[in-house]
């Protein structure tokens, strides 16, 4: 028999009754039932119940074992009685009567419980992550992550994509975040950067004559953490294709990601055909470029109903500024004064003056609008609003006014709030869509200049002609995002593969041809020697896994994450280094003293 086990702790079944077996694993818990000891032993695969009777030669040692000790057990498999069968575990029809126990490793008193799913302080969980990872839910999440990544690889290979690895030490590149810099010992005063994404390399792979590339790519960005973004590093399914237009990329990748969601949805519905929503439409309907389509609320412009109306606050704004619009947020089933007042209070807590509303109710045989706005604009305008918004008895609508660019985020938050509060969100589905036609440039108010709105390597719609003859802020990009349940899970674009067009785009944001040649020399040089039209995308693996397992935080699907302060409590990183190491790198530290 093997030194440590003949079976795993999930393998034994009723067909094994009468067999002599050997198991090894962690003591999950110990129970004393009238002098008989029951020990649940656990390994990576599952649990088996061990029984130690007082007359067993293993009993005396069994009395000493404690939670998370590692033991070996030899014993006989016996069937449980009908009243003790545990249908909730695969090994629930059997138990192993111990004949011999060996303690392989004892454990100190635990700093956090492994048995059960008790909520525990995050700093303790991360410092003792090796214990935290033994807990059932987190352990399963990590295993599910590996299966999801394997499914991505399988599906990409099935449609003739080839996986290539790209460098980790590279040059600094403006991907929209801070680089992690790595000092060079061999080249004093110069630095490598960890890649924010393999963007330039995957384009160069297309320049090199390869056709369909993918990679499970590690990416590094020195960003502040948040629930849907870990500090430091993340992984993405990185993709690039040659001789393609936007529709080719979308129609190729949609079945891949839909298939992954269907494979791991565990009964939840998955969108069959992803709608393609223009960025401008998404902002006007949902107040977000990553809308949660499980929420059925769609905002509408209703400016004409308030222009010249008795509600002077809105009417005067409309009359005095052509940019002003009024948007309505229809809220079915929200037609109570109590709910409307709660929404108004919430708006004030968000720093807004309030949130105007109308709610409709039956008064005898007629349907009437109620609330201050309804009184001010009168019954005809109130009824016209109701008809436009498709509302009825017991429904409500909320209104925001001003320059949409300034209130759109708040309006989107109000839509989300109303959908959540009224329980309109269908949580039994994964609602996916494409957001397309992103703006190519955006205006930076503080710097008083334009900049790239998204990926600087995307092709502008209209090409060189648009860059030369169009208002930059009206140019759209061949840029697209995939969104699921309010999260951006993928982003991509058709690339700007023409060197003169690339230079013109960078000149529009203040970079000279010389700067382009210096900062993107490899890519710019490659474009001079026959560049195929190409495009691709990258899907965020961490967010996809988080959605599929139902986790609320990326730390629940990541094996060894940092904390919210970008600190690795397990390994104590970042850490100090020796003066000798700094001398090798030709670096002298000049830390900024924190003010007390």
C-alpha angles and dihedrals in degrees: 000000000000116000094245112016146002092189138016120248091258099047107078121098138169089276088066094060110132094026124125108230141176122219132181129191149100123312101247096185141333124222127188112208109182095320095318113110121220114195122186108209118199137194134165091286104048149286136303126186115234121200121205115189121199089246093054117105086227095057099089092053091041089061090063101051120105138189116302095011110139112234142171118222129194116191152122123282112234132179118251119237116258093256093052099047110123107212091185095072129055091232092045096115095060143044133192119237106215120233097166134016127190122191106224096177135356123218130220120232106298120249089209133016119260096186111077130009101270116165109248136182111281096227090059092045093052096043090053095033091146087065093041089055090058090065112105103239096045092044090053092046091055092049091048089052091057091049092050091051090047089052090052091051092047094049093047092050091049090061093048102261117147123216115231127178119226129201123281095200107062144133127293113267133182101246094149100271140065118282126233102235125212117198117228118232093192094048106043115218094013128107140207119212128219108239117263083199134339088253101135094035094053090050089050089052087060089048087054093061101259113131117200116028131178136166139177088233130194112220129193127207128166094223135141111263127245136168095277097036128053122211117254110005143021138168130239139184097241118201138179132173134187128226095017140131126211094271091054092058094045095047091047098048100037094073091046095055095035088054092051091051092047091049093054102026093103094213100325117127118253124206108260099202115023110227115231110225123187114235093240091051092048092053093048096044101036107014090235141076088222102050124184100230091190083080107077095202114117120185121226136197110247101168095132092060091060100037108109091359130139091256094091097185092067096029094056093046090053093047095049102044127037090204093063118107133171117223127195125215105201114209116192113208089013095107102123127104090227093058093043091051090050090053090048091051091048090052090053090050086056091058096261124130089238143289118267117221147179124198127191128224139165115262104187106304096341132080112228136185118235135197135064095291093054091052092050100047096038134231098290095056091040091054091046089054092050092050093048092049095044094235131153144179110329095021131114141195130209125207136210126184137192137062104344091219088063101041102032095096092049091047090052091050090050090051090052092046094050093047092050096044093048092044091237094137113105102222094181095081147057104232109199131182143157121245109206140174097046118183112266095213134026133198117247105209097194095049093036091225142099123255138176109288093208135344110005091208095063122112114250114233105253093026120217093350091060092047092051102040110023133080100261092227091058095054116109124208131224084244127132140178131201113221131194126185093335097317127107102231101171140019133186149140149196105269129240098241098168112093097212092048090048092052092046091053093051092045088058090064094044104270120128127222088254090056091050091049091048100044099036099027097141095049096039091049091050091054089062093064107056114302118198118221103260144167143169146155144228126231119207107239095192094055093044091052091046091054095045096050093040095240120159096209135038090231087070092064100036122087101216110010130171122241127254090277091057091252126137103221093185097055098022094239135196091044140170119272129209126266088242091059091048091050090053088055094044090238130142118190122231104177119192111242113235115235114245 
